[in-house]
Amino acid sequence: MAPTVDGPPGVDWGRFVPLGPGERARAPQRLGLPLGGPLVGSVGRLVARKGQDQLVAVLPQLRVRAPGTRLLLVGDGPDAA
C-alpha cells in the first residue's frame, strides 16, 4: 500500500476569518437571504462526487423536521443549472 500524506486545507486563514457573533447574525440579510429558519449551504465545484444532488433530494425531509430550512449552493461546474 502506498504511503499517504495529509495536507492542510486550501484555506488562507489570514484572509478568511470566522465572523463574530454580530456579523454572523447580519450575514443572511447582507447576502439577500430571507431571515429565519436553518440554512444549509455548500460552496464548491458543482460535480456529482461532492453530493450536492443528495442535499437537494433530502431537502423536503429536512423541512418536515425543521420547517423553513433553506438550501444555498454556490459554485460552478458540470452540474450547475
C-alpha angles and dihedrals in degrees: 000000000000117000117255129219125201114217129194117264115268094251124120099219090191090062101034108051122175113256121251119243095266094047091045091054091051097044098089092053092046089053092049094249123144115258123241133041129057120302121211113193143178127190117191147072112331101232132135095248091063092062100227087140088063090054090053091048095050096044095095090054091048090052091055090057096035113023115211094031111158130198123214119188117184123184147064135253144105093313095052114124 
